């Protein structure tokens, strides 16, 4: 008795005729997007604060004031769409605004910032952040301490 062949053959791909519509679709492909610096890179930070939602503005203004008090010699500019504050070319902190909260971003390896109350979030690999939803839960004393640490760290070269 002969065994039936189990070998299958692939069907040849079906060729379709190019119509004007399919030619138009093929020609409207977009070019790959170039990745480069953001248009706002290095821009002044005043525009960032001016365009933020009213509920977050008091928190943002308070944070900005504390940063400027801790590092009056700090330079500031936009980077990745948020204000960055630097001293001697080293990052002191950044401020990010979201729909319902503001983040104070503090750079540094694990253990850089004393946080006995556990307010800082993040895994600490390259830094930590404080999430603030309103002035009522704003830990001013802790923020002043963290900013002093960040400024000292920046002045020592990171």
Buried (B, 14 or more C-beta within 10 A) or exposed (E): EEEEEEEEEEEEEEEEEEEEEEEEEEEEEEEEEEEEEEEBEEBEBEEBBEEBEEEBBEBBEBBBEBBBEBBEEBEBBBBEEBBBBBBEEBBBBBBBBEEEBBBBBBBBEEEBBEBEEEBBEBEBEEBBBBBBBEEEEBBEEBBEBBBEBBBEBBBEEE
